[in-house]
């Protein structure tokens, strides 16, 4: 497999992730609006709370740790 194919794959995955994040943010905004006018039931309110409480930087943290670990291994 050529390096260009791997780069294209990574670019496509980032684009899809960014689109998904934007869709999820729009969904949360819409649910916030419905909550504001009292149109959510108990289950929906609970799930909205879970969405709000999710950690948002988990994947980025993993990448940074991996890069830091590589630098440490190269120095040692």
C-alpha positions, 0 to 999 in steps of 0.5 A: 500500500502506498503512503498516499493511500495511508494519508488519504485514509487518515484524512478521510477519517479526520473529516468523518470524525469532524462531521460527526462531532458537528452533528453531535453538537447540533443534536445537543443544541437541539435537545437543549432547546427542547429541554428549555421548553420542557419537551423532554421526558425523564429518559431523554433528560438523563441521556442529555445529562450523560452527553454533557458529562462525557469527557471530550479530549480522550482521543487527543490525550491518547495521541499526545501521550503516544507522541511523548512516549516516542520522544522519550524512547528516542532520547533514552 
